[in-house]
Amino acid sequence: MSSQYLVASGLGILVFLFILVTTYYSLPPTMNVLGAKTPSKDSYTIAIYGDSMVDTMGESLEYLSIALRKKYPNTGFHYYNYGIGGQNVEQGLLRFHSPFSYKTRSFSSLSSHHPDVIIMGSFAYNPFSPHFRDKHWRVLSQLVKEAQNTGADVYMLAEIAPLRNDFGKGPNGVNWPEELAQKHSAHIVEQLENVIFLAIDHLKVPLINAYSISKIDGKFGNKRFVDPNDNIHPSVAGHKLMAELIASTIKLR
C-alpha cells in the first residue's frame, strides 16, 4: 500500500470527523446527531387530572413512571395525580383552582406546581344525571382552557372503552340491571367521542386515544383492559396501555 494512499485515506477520515462534529454542534440543543429528540431540562412536572379512571393510575402514577423511565432514563419527573372517584366534569372544573386532598394525596392547587405537562382526563365515566352530552362538551372545553391558562402543555386523554356487556358487574362493581348498565356504558362512549372530536376538530389539543385502541365490540371495550373486580376501571393491562400511550405521545420541551 503506497504512502500516498495512506495519506489520502487519513485525510478522508479527518474530513469525515470534522463534518460529523460540526454537524453535531450545529444541531439545536434538543436534538442529537441521529435526530432523536432529547429533553432540554433535567426534570419535569407532570399532572394528570380526572375522575376514578385517573385516580386508579396509582397514588404516584406508578404505571406512567415506569413508562417514562424507559423512554427518558436520565430525566427526573415529579408526578401529581389529581384524580377523584365519582366526579363529573362540572365537579372537576369547580375544584381546578383549589387545594387537593384525596386518599393519601394532599397537594396545593395544580397551577401552584407550575406543571410542564397536564393530561386532562375525560370525566366520561361519570355522565350527568340526566345524561347531557352537550353540557359535557361545553364544560370539558372550559376545563381544558383553564389548564392551558397555567402555561403547561395540555393533552386530552380518552380512556379505555367501556364494556357493552357485564359493565359494572363484579365483587366491587355497581352491579346494576343489565339494561341500565348498557345505557350508562353508551353514555360513556358518547362522552369519550366528545373528547376525540374536541381535541382534533375544535380545541386542536394533542390527543391520547386509548379509547380507539381498546375497542373490540364496535364502540365498546375489550375485557382484557378492564378490571374484572368491577368491570369498570382499567385492569393492569389497561393501565399499562394508557401509560405507554401517554409516554409515546407527550413531547418534552
C-alpha positions as CSV (number, residue, x, y, z in Angstrom):
1,M,0.0,0.0,0.0
2,S,1.5,3.4,-1.1
3,S,2.2,6.2,1.3
4,Q,0.1,8.5,-0.9
5,Y,-2.9,6.1,-0.4
6,L,-2.5,6.2,3.3
7,V,-2.3,10.0,3.4
8,A,-5.4,10.3,1.3
9,S,-7.3,7.8,3.5
10,G,-6.2,9.7,6.6
11,L,-7.3,13.0,5.2
12,G,-10.7,11.4,4.2
13,I,-11.2,10.2,7.8
14,L,-10.3,13.6,9.2
15,V,-12.7,15.4,6.8
16,F,-15.5,12.9,7.8
17,L,-14.9,13.5,11.5
18,F,-14.8,17.3,11.0
19,I,-18.2,17.2,9.2
20,L,-19.6,14.9,11.9
21,V,-18.5,17.1,14.8
22,T,-19.6,20.4,13.2
23,T,-23.0,18.9,12.3
24,Y,-23.5,17.7,15.8
25,Y,-22.7,21.1,17.3
26,S,-24.9,22.9,14.8
27,L,-28.0,21.0,15.8
28,P,-30.5,22.5,18.2
29,P,-29.8,21.6,21.8
30,T,-32.9,19.4,21.9
31,M,-31.7,17.1,19.1
32,N,-28.9,14.6,19.0
33,V,-26.9,13.7,15.9
34,L,-29.3,11.0,14.9
35,G,-32.3,13.4,15.0
36,A,-33.9,11.9,18.1
37,K,-35.4,14.5,20.5
38,T,-34.0,14.7,24.0
39,P,-35.3,16.7,26.9
40,S,-33.9,20.1,27.4
41,K,-34.3,20.1,31.2
42,D,-33.1,17.7,34.0
43,S,-36.6,17.3,35.4
44,Y,-40.3,17.8,34.5
45,T,-43.5,18.1,36.4
46,I,-46.4,16.1,35.1
47,A,-50.0,16.2,36.4
48,I,-53.0,14.1,35.4
49,Y,-56.5,15.4,36.2
50,G,-59.7,13.5,36.2
51,D,-62.1,11.1,37.9
52,S,-61.5,7.5,39.1
53,M,-60.0,6.5,35.7
54,V,-57.2,8.8,36.7
55,D,-57.3,8.1,40.4
56,T,-56.7,4.3,39.8
57,M,-53.5,5.1,37.9
58,G,-51.7,5.0,41.3
59,E,-51.1,7.4,44.1
60,S,-47.8,8.4,42.4
61,L,-48.8,7.5,38.8
62,E,-46.6,4.4,39.0
63,Y,-47.6,3.0,35.6
64,L,-46.7,6.2,33.9
65,S,-43.4,6.5,35.9
66,I,-42.3,3.1,34.6
67,A,-43.2,4.0,31.0
68,L,-41.4,7.4,31.1
69,R,-38.3,5.9,32.8
70,K,-37.9,3.6,29.9
71,K,-38.1,6.4,27.4
72,Y,-36.1,9.0,29.4
73,P,-33.8,7.1,31.7
74,N,-31.7,10.2,32.5
75,T,-34.6,12.6,33.2
76,G,-36.3,13.2,36.5
77,F,-40.0,13.5,36.9
78,H,-42.4,14.9,39.6
79,Y,-45.9,13.3,39.3
80,Y,-49.2,14.6,40.6
81,N,-52.4,12.5,40.5
82,Y,-55.4,14.9,40.7
83,G,-58.0,12.1,40.2
84,I,-61.1,11.8,42.4
85,G,-63.5,9.0,42.0
86,G,-67.2,9.6,41.1
87,Q,-66.8,13.1,39.9
88,N,-68.4,14.5,36.7
89,V,-66.7,17.1,34.6
90,E,-68.5,20.0,36.3
91,Q,-67.2,19.0,39.7
92,G,-63.8,18.7,38.1
93,L,-64.0,22.3,36.9
94,L,-65.2,23.6,40.2
95,R,-62.1,22.2,42.1
96,F,-59.5,23.0,39.5
97,H,-58.0,26.0,41.3
98,S,-58.4,24.5,44.8
99,P,-56.1,22.6,47.1
100,F,-56.4,18.8,46.6
101,S,-56.9,16.1,49.3
102,Y,-57.9,12.6,48.4
103,K,-56.8,9.2,49.9
104,T,-53.1,9.5,50.6
105,R,-52.6,12.6,48.3
106,S,-52.6,16.1,49.6
107,F,-51.5,18.8,47.2
108,S,-51.7,22.5,46.8
109,S,-53.7,23.7,43.7
110,L,-52.5,22.3,40.4
111,S,-51.3,25.6,39.0
112,S,-49.1,26.2,42.0
113,H,-46.8,23.4,40.9
114,H,-46.2,25.1,37.5
115,P,-46.5,21.8,35.7
116,D,-44.7,21.3,32.4
117,V,-47.5,18.9,31.2
118,I,-51.1,18.5,32.2
119,I,-53.0,15.4,30.9
120,M,-56.7,16.1,31.1
121,G,-58.9,13.1,31.7
122,S,-62.3,12.9,30.0
123,F,-64.6,12.5,33.0
124,A,-66.6,10.4,30.5
125,Y,-67.3,7.6,33.0
126,N,-69.4,9.9,35.2
127,P,-72.2,11.3,33.0
128,F,-74.6,13.9,34.3
129,S,-77.9,12.7,35.6
130,P,-79.9,13.0,33.4
131,H,-77.3,12.5,30.7
132,F,-76.4,15.7,28.9
133,R,-73.8,15.2,26.3
134,D,-73.6,18.8,25.1
135,K,-73.0,20.0,28.7
136,H,-70.1,17.6,29.0
137,W,-68.7,19.0,25.8
138,R,-69.0,22.6,26.9
139,V,-67.7,22.1,30.5
140,L,-64.8,19.9,29.3
141,S,-63.8,22.6,26.8
142,Q,-63.8,25.2,29.6
143,L,-61.7,22.9,31.8
144,V,-59.1,22.3,29.1
145,K,-58.8,26.1,28.6
146,E,-58.3,26.5,32.4
147,A,-55.5,24.0,32.1
148,Q,-54.0,25.8,29.2
149,N,-54.0,29.1,31.2
150,T,-51.5,27.6,33.6
151,G,-48.9,27.7,30.8
152,A,-48.5,23.9,30.7
153,D,-48.5,21.8,27.6
154,V,-52.0,20.2,27.7
155,Y,-53.1,16.9,26.4
156,M,-56.5,15.3,26.3
157,L,-57.0,11.7,27.4
158,A,-59.7,9.4,26.0
159,E,-59.5,6.5,28.4
160,I,-60.2,2.8,27.7
161,A,-63.5,1.9,26.1
162,P,-66.3,0.6,28.5
163,L,-67.7,-2.9,28.2
164,R,-71.0,-3.3,26.5
165,N,-72.0,-6.5,28.4
166,D,-71.4,-7.0,32.1
167,F,-70.4,-3.4,32.6
168,G,-70.1,-2.7,36.4
169,K,-70.6,-6.4,37.4
170,G,-68.2,-7.9,39.9
171,P,-67.3,-8.2,43.6
172,N,-66.6,-4.5,43.8
173,G,-68.9,-3.3,41.0
174,V,-72.1,-1.4,40.9
175,N,-74.0,-4.5,39.7
176,W,-76.8,-2.7,38.0
177,P,-79.5,-4.4,36.0
178,E,-78.1,-5.1,32.5
179,E,-80.4,-2.6,30.7
180,L,-79.3,0.2,33.0
181,A,-75.6,-0.8,32.7
182,Q,-75.7,-0.9,28.9
183,K,-77.4,2.6,28.9
184,H,-74.7,4.0,31.1
185,S,-72.0,2.4,29.0
186,A,-73.4,4.0,25.9
187,H,-73.4,7.4,27.6
188,I,-69.7,6.9,28.4
189,V,-69.0,6.2,24.8
190,E,-70.7,9.4,23.7
191,Q,-68.6,11.4,26.1
192,L,-65.4,9.6,25.0
193,E,-66.3,10.6,21.5
194,N,-66.7,14.2,22.7
195,V,-63.1,14.1,23.8
196,I,-61.9,12.9,20.4
197,F,-63.9,15.5,18.4
198,L,-62.9,18.3,20.8
199,A,-59.2,17.5,20.7
200,I,-58.9,17.1,17.0
201,D,-61.5,19.4,15.4
202,H,-62.2,22.2,17.9
203,L,-59.5,22.8,20.6
204,K,-56.6,21.5,18.5
205,V,-55.1,19.8,21.6
206,P,-52.9,16.7,21.3
207,L,-55.0,13.6,21.9
208,I,-54.0,10.4,23.8
209,N,-56.5,8.0,22.4
210,A,-56.7,4.8,24.5
211,Y,-60.4,4.5,23.6
212,S,-59.9,3.7,19.9
213,I,-57.1,1.2,20.7
214,S,-59.0,-0.6,23.4
215,K,-62.3,-1.2,21.4
216,I,-63.2,-4.7,20.3
217,D,-67.0,-4.7,20.2
218,G,-68.0,-1.9,17.8
219,K,-67.7,1.1,20.1
220,F,-67.2,-0.9,23.2
221,G,-64.3,-2.3,25.1
222,N,-62.0,-5.4,25.3
223,K,-62.3,-7.2,28.6
224,R,-58.5,-7.6,28.6
225,F,-58.2,-3.9,29.5
226,V,-60.9,-3.9,32.2
227,D,-60.6,-4.9,35.8
228,P,-62.8,-8.0,36.5
229,N,-63.3,-6.9,40.1
230,D,-65.7,-4.2,39.0
231,N,-65.7,-4.4,35.1
232,I,-65.4,-0.6,35.0
233,H,-61.9,0.6,35.7
234,P,-58.7,-0.4,33.8
235,S,-57.0,-3.7,34.6
236,V,-53.2,-3.7,34.9
237,A,-53.1,-4.2,31.1
238,G,-55.4,-1.2,30.7
239,H,-53.3,1.0,32.9
240,K,-50.1,-0.1,31.1
241,L,-51.8,0.6,27.7
242,M,-52.7,4.2,28.8
243,A,-49.3,4.8,30.4
244,E,-47.4,3.7,27.2
245,L,-49.7,5.8,25.1
246,I,-49.1,8.9,27.3
247,A,-45.3,8.3,27.3
248,S,-45.2,7.9,23.5
249,T,-47.4,11.0,22.8
250,I,-46.2,13.7,25.1
251,K,-43.3,15.9,23.9
252,L,-41.0,17.3,26.5
253,R,-39.7,20.7,25.6
